[in-house]
Amino acid sequence: MRRYLKKKNYAYHQYKIISVLLVIISLFFISAAFALESSVYDTMRNRMISARSSTSGSDNIIAINVRDSSGNLVDPQYLAIVNNPENIITNSLDENFSLSYAPTSAKAYISYTDTSDIHDVVVIDLSPATSPSPQLSVFPSSLPFPDTDVGSSSSLQIIAVANSGDGQITVTGMTGPLTSHFSIINNCISSVLGNGDTCTISATFTPQSAGFKSDSITIITDNGGSDQVQLSGTGQSPESPQISVNPSTLNLSTVTVDNFSTGNVTVTNIGTASLTVASVSSFTPSVFTLNSNGCTSPIAPGNNCNISVRFTPAASTTYNGGFTIQSDGGNQTVSLSGTGQSGPPPATNVSLAWGAPTTNEDGSPLTDLAGFVVYYGTSPASYSGAIDVGNVTGATIDNLSPGTWCFAVKAHNTSENESDFSNEVCKNIQ
């Protein structure tokens, strides 16, 4: 009795295990097929703790072992007796922990842990032995997979199949899964399991559509036993870019032959991942060309950029064509149109006309329009002169030297806030 109490105090001080542990710890018990067998499966660390009693002379012996999911013995680091009758004596504290006892009926409470603060308990009924029989045990009984993108596969999840009884069983079959969302990579069919032996089943989750999915598999043995594992997981839509363009049809207006106009197409990423524009090409006919490409950097979800197109008619006719934008979020074709017309006799002045804006940039009514400024210069988008023409919608620019001149207009309000440039038009002065 003195030896037992010493062990009991050792367990209390080093591992801080007391009888109230049996109340506060969440237990997961696996009942064996006969009174002298019990096991508990540690799902956090994939460990199965088994206890089995036998007779040796006038004493009964209970042996404890801890195995990993492959059936190998492992050192549990901490083993102790909790709240046992005083006449049960510990023999060792390793992976083959054992007890000896004299009475024909008693109960032992065995604590197992892989850390200093997490414990599982096996309860053993030490009644006289009955005829041994094998017992199929499958761990875990419910296997949830992590959320997985549609069309992708999760990491392998392991299911342990064990014989927690005496004797021998053979895994003869398995049914399920019934849906294509779950797959069994390898199974235990034809595995012969002695007492305490295990085999493993590997499963993956590959959702074919978004949403919660469930299924099950059933393991069958030659002694008529079977056990089921519930499978579950949620498929989620993967992040991906998606391109959108506005406008999809761009009219570049009427332009005098050998002059040009420009217009913008806005590219927006309406997807959930960064969008990359690979190319802006296939302009047809040749009177339509790329003026500038502001979409050379990746576009974050919800952001946009502009592509500028130039129209330079070669004859007095209407042109129809287009170009293609290729990206990793899809391709878009933009339709283009414009009309060329013969110009007036050579002159040293240019007459311009435009429409007055009616709304502010945020869409609110424009009530404080003060006037317009005409910008002009001899290179596209590079202006050397500017004239405030007042609150009118047309103006004539005089005394221009021969060559190409380009023009754009800005509106301004009474607070001297200016709008963006209008579309640019260019004219060749002879």
Steps between C-alpha positions, in 0.01 A plus 500: 500500500784743581650441154171577328451821695845618404414451135168672546662807657762503222225515244327780685805725536664451164199472274243680715243224445230480767174314527301799377676444164246228433224762510652794310682321215311436177528124442455293190457133600514200273330201661661169425317180424577354842543626857881488517568725198474875449654756264489874444608677179678835529384682185724802561821296487383187314572270797304193616538406867403139572473315833464119520489264800633144531575244773848415632502240777291629788514858374321677217708729276378803304726624220480850355646597163491810280523468120509746211269477195738249338483266800847580632559520876583855614620644828205692647733715713251510789307210650348488846231327709207711606271413794575125501433251782801493739596140418585574136875549454679668209788311342634749242442837332573441131315399183430156650366630832351215707318437826459194717209443735360226721120539512279331244308818428612863510521808281819684400510857370804553276602853395692556175640824357752620242534839669486624854150646478285280270379164631294203384381226732444130438263326740568127542263253664725232655238230516597136432585439137246366254555351158696751285359634173618758244339845485504745204562861598525789251637844594382765453134423442447845349754656265451869407724633220622862482322741263633427150480686168269345241703269274794486741589217738554522874799347675479132590303419814566175689244254640636234738343150498590292807432167667438606860415145610678165516516254215532593136282678243537563126369811325298352214336802340403864500195682363493867401559776446194542278581846359789628290588764761692249715766249394674210675868488401578171677296269723546215744331228296668157556688632805523241780493663844606328821412651836623859517593505130397790275488587131427839344268639235591821316221728376485831310231759434463643145179705484337512158283799593474759777317425824492245782558134399460180702547127441609191689704180472434169674780252588400132510685207664483120467335451841193696392611822663481839330560861593419827323685829456310818414677728248427872460646814346409831339589596143579866446523702178868567420626856466543602134528818289228607253528770235231754409527783240303822452398593244495183299420709189698823449410765240791730419276756324558678170854607424652684205715281278862479620404641842421278798288465810543290813271315741536296818390150600492429876609153616362394843584192708164371632656177631646403837871470409754726326445542122786518248444635147723295270451689172303770316507406135325406173395852404300495176495681264834681518337844547448389864817472709607485864565850629605405855466203739447579869439136591855366515496433878287242689151630581371434851138382545264796454764721334524616137729649236463666156600405147508790248415435133588730206293542181677648191272477193666469160189575290152648520315189613366324808727245664401206724744272677623407844780366718552227762611518865645173631539434877516222759141591590360445151519677164285791375446640149417871464317619188625825340344740252582840352439713192753678283406818311672733253640809665431866407751704296827560684467765766704651780214470748301217655138511618403278790164405653408293807213411726463653847507258799189477718623296800797494736741204517298347786178513295344801677356786286754758377363840608811721510654463151713809433655432157745305287873506425631383160847340514708458179846398386695338219531155665228263630428553873770772517348851501695823475205737494169550680207741450214562744209544258232559767174314543449410132500168315716596201808703409736579213875490548676736254849557364623141513820420313505212247529156657301272727309658789318312777219636718315406820254683725455523879195635684536699825258616766477820699746357756759456221481119521576348161367182341715236326595560137240427234584264215787639294468599133791583268510688168769545236535869403649554147 
